[in-house]
C-alpha cells in the first residue's frame, strides 16, 4: 500500500489513547500433568495391544490339532422327558395321595377356640365416628 492510500492516513491519525484497557483471558489452557499422564497411559495400552492383535491376525489355524469334546452333562432328549412324565403319571395312579388323607384320624386333632384380637367395627360404631368427624369440621 502506498502512502496516499486512505486507510494508511486513517491509521496514522488514529489515537491509541481512545482505546479501552482490556484483560487478556487465555482460552486454550495447557493440559495439567494428570491429563498428560492419562494420555501417556492410554497410548501405552494401545501400543501394548498392537503386537497381540497382529499375532492374532496372522495366526495359522491349520497348526491346531483336531479334538473331540465329550459332553459330561448332556441335556435329556424329548423322548426321555416324555418317558419320565408317563412314569410319574403311572406312579400317581398307583399310589395316590388321597389314600393318606382318607386314612387320617381326625380324632387326634385337639379342639381350639379362636380369639379375635382386632375385631371389625360395627355399622353403629362407623356411623358414630362419621358424626364425630363432621362435628370437628
LINUR-V575089 format. One record per run of one state. SS is the DSSP state (H for helix, E for strand, C for the rest). FROM is the first residue (numbers start at 1). TO is the last residue. If there is no record, write none. Layout:
# LINUR-V575089
ss from to
SS FROM TO
SS FROM TO
This chain:
# LINUR-V575089
ss from to
C 1 5
H 6 13
C 14 15
H 16 18
C 19 32
H 33 57
C 58 60
H 61 63
C 64 77
H 78 94
C 95 97
H 98 102
C 103 105
H 106 108
C 109 122
H 123 136
C 137 137
